[in-house]
Amino acid sequence: MPNKREISPALNASVDVYVASRPPFIQGIISRIRAQKESDSRAKPSTSLIDKSAMLTPGRRAALLDKVAEMVDENVGGRSDMCLQFAGLLNLALRHLGSNSFAVTGTATYLSAKGKRIHTWKHAWVRVGRELIDGNTDSIVENPMVPPGVQAAPYWGPIQDIPAQRLLEQDGFQVADDPDVKDVWWPDLKDWLEKDFTGID
């Protein structure tokens, strides 16, 4: 059992009750994720980030994405189905740092190298002026609803430079408040921003 904090995605069920209610193949995914958390070997967005941004600094962009990922990954099933929470938490951080950012929802479509549509689903990302941050996509391979072959590196940069194998269509709605984001992760992230972030180059 991990000694790090775990959060149930079900509002009315504890972590143990939630895990016990999942089918065996989902329990297997959770077991692998728990083992990776114990060994500190979970994937980080910065490892595969496509970074074309003019905001902050490269080091600060990477550190911020990784910190948001670390927190959202406290969900017992990992962060592959947590794009709303990831975008919402990242948006709070950027606004705290003075950016006029927005967490938005829409449809994400992933294409093969030959341009064939592989997968489409509801998604969330962050908009800041002419830039877009789609930071949680490295975890997509862990989602059992996503077919094999779908891969999308995290992206932070100009909207017109979004990787060609990804289509993002914003539907115009902002991400709604999430209790875990607002009450659990944001207080900790705000503290980190004020104490540690300023020292990152």
C-alpha positions in Angstrom: 0.0 0.0 0.0 1.5 3.3 -1.0 2.4 5.7 1.9 1.7 8.7 -0.3 -1.7 10.4 -0.4 -4.4 8.7 -2.4 -7.7 10.2 -3.5 -10.8 8.4 -4.6 -12.4 9.6 -7.9 -15.8 8.7 -6.4 -17.2 11.4 -4.1 -19.1 9.0 -2.0 -16.6 6.1 -1.8 -13.3 5.7 0.0 -10.3 4.7 -1.9 -10.6 1.1 -0.7 -14.3 0.9 -1.5 -13.7 2.4 -4.9 -10.8 0.0 -5.8 -12.8 -3.0 -4.6 -15.7 -2.0 -6.8 -13.6 -2.0 -10.0 -13.3 -4.9 -12.4 -10.1 -7.0 -12.1 -8.3 -5.4 -15.1 -8.8 -2.0 -13.6 -7.5 -3.2 -10.3 -4.5 -4.5 -12.1 -3.9 -1.0 -13.6 -4.2 0.5 -10.1 -1.7 -2.0 -8.7 0.8 -1.1 -11.4 0.3 2.6 -10.8 0.7 2.1 -7.0 4.0 0.3 -7.6 5.3 3.1 -9.8 4.4 5.6 -7.1 6.2 3.6 -4.5 9.3 3.5 -6.6 9.0 7.1 -7.7 9.0 6.0 -11.3 5.8 7.7 -12.5 6.0 9.4 -15.9 6.4 13.2 -15.9 5.1 15.6 -18.6 8.5 17.3 -18.9 10.1 14.1 -20.2 8.3 14.3 -23.5 7.1 17.9 -23.5 7.0 19.7 -26.9 7.9 23.2 -25.6 7.5 26.2 -27.9 6.3 28.7 -25.4 7.5 32.2 -24.7 6.0 32.2 -21.1 8.0 31.9 -17.9 11.3 30.0 -18.6 11.8 26.4 -19.9 12.7 25.2 -16.4 9.7 26.8 -14.8 7.3 25.5 -17.5 8.7 21.9 -16.9 8.6 22.2 -13.2 5.1 23.5 -13.1 3.7 20.8 -15.4 5.4 18.1 -13.4 4.1 19.5 -10.1 0.5 19.7 -11.3 0.9 16.1 -12.7 2.3 14.9 -9.4 -0.7 16.2 -7.5 -3.4 15.1 -9.9 -1.7 11.7 -10.0 -2.8 11.3 -6.4 -6.0 10.0 -7.9 -5.8 6.3 -7.1 -6.2 5.4 -10.8 -3.6 7.8 -12.0 -4.1 10.9 -14.1 -5.0 9.4 -17.5 -8.7 10.4 -17.0 -8.0 13.6 -15.2 -7.6 16.2 -17.9 -10.3 18.4 -16.4 -8.6 18.5 -13.0 -5.2 18.9 -14.6 -6.3 21.9 -16.7 -8.2 23.4 -13.8 -5.3 23.2 -11.4 -2.8 24.4 -14.0 -5.1 27.4 -14.7 -5.2 28.3 -11.0 -1.4 28.3 -10.9 -1.0 30.4 -14.0 -3.6 33.0 -12.8 -1.8 33.1 -9.4 1.4 33.9 -11.4 -0.3 36.7 -13.2 -1.4 35.2 -16.4 -4.8 35.8 -18.0 -5.4 32.1 -18.6 -8.5 30.0 -19.0 -9.1 26.2 -18.6 -11.4 25.2 -21.4 -13.1 22.0 -22.6 -13.6 20.6 -26.1 -13.0 17.6 -28.3 -9.6 16.1 -28.9 -9.0 13.9 -31.9 -5.9 11.8 -32.3 -4.6 10.8 -35.8 -2.3 8.2 -37.1 0.9 9.1 -38.9 -1.1 8.7 -42.1 -3.8 11.1 -40.9 -6.4 8.4 -40.0 -8.6 9.2 -36.9 -7.8 6.8 -34.1 -9.6 8.2 -31.2 -11.9 11.1 -30.2 -13.0 12.1 -26.7 -14.0 15.1 -24.5 -10.8 16.8 -23.3 -9.6 19.9 -21.4 -6.6 22.2 -21.8 -5.5 25.7 -20.9 -5.5 28.8 -23.1 -3.2 31.8 -22.5 -3.4 34.5 -25.2 -2.1 32.9 -28.4 -0.7 29.9 -26.5 -2.2 26.6 -25.6 -1.1 24.1 -22.9 -2.2 20.5 -23.4 -0.1 19.1 -20.5 -1.6 15.8 -19.4 -1.4 13.8 -22.6 1.6 11.7 -21.8 -0.6 9.7 -19.5 -3.1 8.8 -22.2 -1.6 5.4 -22.8 -2.7 4.3 -19.3 -6.4 4.9 -20.1 -8.2 1.6 -20.8 -10.7 3.5 -23.0 -8.0 4.7 -25.4 -7.2 2.3 -28.2 -3.6 1.1 -28.8 -1.5 3.4 -31.0 -2.7 6.7 -29.5 0.2 8.7 -28.3 0.3 12.5 -27.7 3.2 14.3 -26.1 2.4 17.2 -23.8 2.4 20.5 -25.7 3.0 24.1 -24.6 3.2 26.8 -27.2 1.4 28.7 -30.0 -1.9 27.5 -31.1 -0.9 27.3 -34.7 2.0 24.9 -33.8 -0.1 22.2 -32.2 1.3 18.8 -33.3 -0.2 17.7 -36.6 -1.5 14.4 -35.2 -3.8 16.1 -32.7 -6.9 18.2 -33.4 -8.4 20.3 -30.5 -11.8 21.9 -31.0 -12.8 24.2 -28.1 -16.5 24.2 -27.3 -16.3 27.6 -25.5 -17.0 26.4 -21.9 -14.6 26.9 -19.0 -13.8 23.9 -16.8 -16.1 23.8 -13.8 -14.7 23.9 -10.2 -13.7 20.5 -8.9 -13.6 19.9 -5.1 -10.3 18.0 -5.2 -8.7 20.8 -7.3 -10.1 23.6 -5.1 -9.9 22.1 -1.6 -7.1 19.5 -1.8 -4.5 20.2 -4.5 -4.7 24.0 -4.9 -3.7 24.9 -1.3 -0.7 22.7 -1.6 0.2 24.0 -5.1 -0.2 27.6 -4.0 2.2 27.0 -1.1 4.7 25.4 -3.5 4.5 28.3 -5.9 5.1 30.8 -3.1 8.0 28.9 -1.4 9.8 26.9 -4.1 8.8 28.1 -7.6 10.6 31.4 -7.5 13.9 29.6 -7.0 13.6 27.6 -10.3 15.4 29.1 -13.3 
